[in-house]
Amino acid sequence: MSFPTFAEAGAGDAYLFDEIAPDYARGWLGDVLPGALTALGVPGLEDPLGLAGRLAGVRQVVVLLLDGLGWHQLALGREQAPALAALTATGRPITCGFPSTTPTSLISLGTGAKSGEHGVLAFTTIVPGSDEVLVHIAWRDDPDPLVWQPVTPLLDRVRAGGMTTAVVNNPVFEATGLTRRSTGNLGYVGATGADEMVAGVAGALRSGARCVYAYLPNVDKAAHEHGAGSPEWQLAMSDVDKAVARLQEELPPDSALLITADHGHLISPWDRRIDLDSVPELSAGLRAVAGEPRVRYLHTEPGALPDVLAAWRDLAGHAAWIGVREEAVATGWYGPIPPAHAERLGDIVVVCREDWSIQASAHEPASILQLVGLHGARTRAEMEIPLLVHSTL
């Protein structure tokens, strides 16, 4: 299999490989839902994105998350997605938090909290004190969701205050810890595919829900399997765009549609992939490996940390930022992070640069090794996401 380079996939200029930090000060993914709720009259929330002013007078808001649709992928797919392209004229890029991965971002969107605060710090995490690998998208009751993610979801808070809300998503996610600790699952409307999502949102609005959250995975799935810019990805963009156009038509008067994403995407070619399990010097001294190919958390055997750190910096330092846990915390990428959450990072944190990736063939399924598109690190391509607004005011 031959993967296209990032440029060949149509992503454009080298500046997309620039490393950036989450824009916590000026507005990021975690500020989208607080801004929407402020526009609906919920007091006490911050709104650095200025959504309350822009949406003054709205009575209902739909927040649609398009998984994997970074700001720069919007430009790449503008021909296949005219409805989305039209919204970019008044839209803007914001950033997700760190790492730029789905479980982390979904919890941040739903709670308004940075990853260090809510504790969902990766796609996979080693549960401290064990060798258990927690896959957050498959997480249910172990660890206890209320303990593992302590921040109350915003939709749970406003429901307790009497606001009617709805969550429109695939029924397989209804009982997961990720759903329960991001949007909650009260008012859950099961929807498989774009058509059912549109119908579910429209029905929830007609039933009086004032805030509706909806999710579509199409673009992310195609980008992972085939790469952004591929024919399969273009088809996914077209399907999602048609759903967005139908949603716009379904909106009642005095309502708004906010569209954002959890992360962007890039392509890591074969010759920019390092398999830690094929390099004895990189696998030596490791007890466990977590994270994902763009951000790795390395757990070392007792007493092995100095040697492991030195080997990684020597052999993979050209491809990644590599630091111990305390150095990673000090970057501020995770926001405030209590010690109990910091333990989930592992002893060494590896954050890939440019389009490099760190594979772990002996630790992860073969399907992970075959992914074309990746995300998780700090490039613009991964970190910058859209904030698009359509209203019927």
Secondary structure, DSSP 4 states (H G I P E B T S, - for coil): --PPPTTTTT---GGGG-B----TTT-BGGGHHHHHHHHTT--S---TT-HHHHTTT-SEEEEEEETT--HHHHHHTTTT-HHHHHHTTT-EEEE--SS-SHHHHHHHHHH---HHHH---SSEEEPTTS--EEEGGG--SSS-HHHHS-SPPHHHHHHHTT--EEEEE-GGGTTSHHHHTTT-STTEEE--SHHHHHHHHHHHHHTT-SEEEEEE-HHHHHHHHH-TTSHHHHHHHHHHHHHHHHHHHHPPTTEEEEEE-S---EE--GGGEEEGGG-HHHHTTEEEEEEETTEEEEEEPTT-HHHHHHHHHHHHTTTEEEEEHHHHHHT-TT-S--HHHHGGG-SEEEEE-TT-EEE-TTTS-HHHHT-SEE--SSBHHHHEEEEEEEE--
